[in-house]
Amino acid sequence: MLLKTCPRCGEKISWIETQRKGKRIYYIAVHYYKGKKRKRCYLGPKQYEYVSRLHSDIGLEFEGAMSTERIINYLDKIIQTLEENPNLDRATLIRIATKIRKISRKIEELLAR
């Protein structure tokens, strides 16, 4: 999933630039207009380190908007968390199962289009 439209301003993205600050990588959408006028929109870091720390108990590492596999990676981490924490209470497991069935139904709807 390559971004074509800027999630910040809704305009067409001409190209993506990266900036490195220390060990971190940040993404910027560049919008090119006739007459060499440019606008830049900050898209965020490659990975959200500080936010991810707050979710380490459930194994989630939040990725930036440029990650083409982030939804798959999030689902993999949820599966891993369930495998590593088999002692979740019954009520929580039922709620998780309900959500998974809902996701499955939605995917089936999208595939049927």
N, C-alpha and C positions, 0 to 999 in steps of 0.2 A: 504494500500500500504506500505508494509515493505521494506525498502531498502535492496537489496541483493548485488548491485554493488555500489561501492563508487563513488559519484558524483565528488569528487576531483581528484582521480587518476585512476578510472575505474576498479580497482581490486575488487575481491570478498571480501565482509565484513565477518569477522569471528564472531564478536559481536560488540555491541554498548555499550560504557561506557558513564556515565553522570558525570559531575563535577558541583558542586554547588559553586558559588562564591557570597557571600552575599545572595540576594534574587533571583538571576538568576541561571538558569540551562543551561548548555552547553552540546552538544553531540560530541562524538569522535568516529569515526569508527576505529576498531582495525583489522589489517590484521595479521593473524598468519601464519607463514611459518614453514616448517620442520626445526627441530633443534632449536625450541623455539625462533626464530627471530621474532620480532614484529615490525610493522609499524603503526603509528597512524595518522589519518587525521582528522582535525578539521571540523566538519559539521555545526557549528553555534549554536546560542542560541535556546531555545524553542520558544521564541517570540522576534521579533525585536522591542524593545520599542521605540528607537529614530526615526527609519524610520517610524514607525506607527504614531508617533506624527505629522509628516509632511503630513500624509494622513488622519488626523482626520476629515477634512472637508467633506470627502466622506465616512467616517466610516470604512475605512480599517485598520485592525490590522494584520500586516504581521507576519506569523508564520514561524518557522524554517523547515528545510528539513525533520525532523522526524514526522511532523504532517501528519497523514494519511487522515485527513479530510479537509486539507487547501483549496483545490479548491472549495469544497462545502461551506465552511465557507466564502470564498471570494464572491461567488455568492449570498449567503444569505445576506451579508453586502451590496452588490450592490442593491439587491431588497429592502432592508430596506431603503437605501439612496433614492431610487426613490419614495418610499412611503412617506418619510419624507420631500421630496423636490418636491412637485407636480408642482411647478412653473418654471420648467426648460423651456428654450426657445424651440420653435418648431424645429429649426435646430438641436439642440443637441439631442432632443428626436428622430428625424429621424435617426441620426447617431447611436444612441444607439440601436434602433430597427433593423437597418441593421446588426449591429454586432451580436445581439441576434439571428437573422435568420441564420447568417453564423455559429454560434456555434451550433444551432439546426441541421442544415444540416450535419455538421461534426459528431455530435453524432449519427445521423441516419446512416451515412456511417459506422461508427465504429460498431454499433449494427448489421448491415447487414453482417458483416464478418463471 
